[in-house]
Amino acid sequence: MAGTTIEAPSGNTRLREREERHSFGFAKKRDIALVRGQGARVWDADGRAYVDCTAGHGVAAVGHAHPRIAAAVAQQAATLITCQDAMPNDVRARFVERLVEFLPPGLERVFLCNSGTEAVEAAIKLARLSTGRTGVVAATGAFHGRTLGALSATWRPEFRAGVEPLVPEFRHVPFGDLAPLEEALGDGPAALILEVVQGEGGVHALSGDYLVAARELCDRHEVLLVLDEVQTGFGRTGHRFACEAHGVTPDLICLGKAIAGGLPMGAVAAGSRVAPPRAGSHGSTFGGNPLACAAGLATLDVFEDERLVERAAELGAWWMQRLRAIEHRAIAEVRGAGLMVAVEFRMRVAPLIDALADRGVLALSAGPRVLRFLPPLVVERGELEQVAQALESVLAALDAGELR
Ligand SMILES: Cc1ncc(COP(=O)(O)O)c(C=O)c1O
């Protein structure tokens, strides 16, 4: 039509379209293509900067493009990039020693894999192998991953629909309710698996009393306690691991996300009640590769030298207060621990997430009405203040009827 100008798609849109052409569409892609990061900031393909309160779903705890991670990875890539589990390796040996020192005392044997869901799979197999029992008890609202074993422990029906039947003998007990837990453990399952703070499920924390009681019940019924700290581990909640806030040590702990500074890695660590499995009963081609282990070692150095756990606790306390000071009829609750903070709304958060992005802030949801902030633990207070102001501006736009 005469006079109509057709706008060329932006760099963001072009990259989205190119990826969508060759994807299954499992993830609904946003029109923000990330091409660069530095600390707690990322830049899109059109050159716009954002405070990144997603951190790649909690992965980038040490921030983006940390020079120590980059140097460790580059050096290891030029030294030895792969080494199968059957061959010992210097970097892997050092990493598992350092990891065991960082973990709650008593968790001394480690299996390295490549993702959180693989860590959960390994924990389920170890629990069955160790106890000779088969049942697994999980909580309503839980998210433990998407491979078939981990998915069997995951709660939300939309993740499970269409791929059932899942692994038999998994059951879910109501989150945080002791009486049904006691009954379920009395049936003699192999394991109880819990998140100390449910992440994808909406940032809901189990109480210390519940966790202590769950530990006692597991002891009484000889059930292995598996804590999935894939999201809560590595300082996210202001403790090295969320279970340490309550003095509860699991028999198996599942790790992932932040463990290797952004490289894919998962791990499960076990205490003395877990019987050694028979050789060959589990394994992974890429698990424990020296590249990820070098990144993991550098990550632990950064945690120590930059006091990231303490930082998450201090900054997180301030951040929670800052968000709680925002009063608005649409806000139902602000909750969380450390730098794992959620704002529950009385409305769907999808338009709020888009409006925050328009104001230079990337945030996540945790269910339809929960806005979740998982910034890198290196985030500056000034950057979090910017996020709070962006949220205030979004709420003002909501009041003015201006949200898309
Ligand atoms: C608590 C928990 N467990 C397991 C997983 C699965 O981890 P991955 O996506 O690395 O397989 C996640 C991912 O969000 C998680 O939050």
The ligand as a MOL file (V3000), in Angstrom:
LIG
                    3D

  0  0  0     0  0            999 V3000
M  V30 BEGIN CTAB
M  V30 COUNTS 16 16 0 0 0
M  V30 BEGIN ATOM
M  V30 1 C 14.8700 -28.0410 42.2170 0
M  V30 2 C 15.2230 -28.4470 40.8280 0
M  V30 3 N 15.5540 -29.7230 40.5750 0
M  V30 4 C 15.8900 -30.1220 39.3470 0
M  V30 5 C 15.8920 -29.2580 38.2850 0
M  V30 6 C 16.2680 -29.7290 36.9190 0
M  V30 7 O 17.5090 -29.2170 36.5460 0
M  V30 8 P 17.9530 -29.2070 35.0070 0
M  V30 9 O 17.0510 -28.2620 34.3110 0
M  V30 10 O 19.3880 -28.7770 35.0510 0
M  V30 11 O 17.8200 -30.6070 34.5120 0
M  V30 12 C 15.5470 -27.9150 38.4930 0
M  V30 13 C 15.5100 -26.9660 37.3690 0
M  V30 14 O 14.9440 -25.9050 37.4230 0
M  V30 15 C 15.2020 -27.4980 39.7940 0
M  V30 16 O 14.8560 -26.2320 40.0570 0
M  V30 END ATOM
M  V30 BEGIN BOND
M  V30 1 1 1 2
M  V30 2 1 2 3
M  V30 3 2 2 15
M  V30 4 2 3 4
M  V30 5 1 4 5
M  V30 6 1 5 6
M  V30 7 2 5 12
M  V30 8 1 6 7
M  V30 9 1 7 8
M  V30 10 2 8 9
M  V30 11 1 8 10
M  V30 12 1 8 11
M  V30 13 1 12 13
M  V30 14 1 12 15
M  V30 15 2 13 14
M  V30 16 1 15 16
M  V30 END BOND
M  V30 END CTAB
M  END
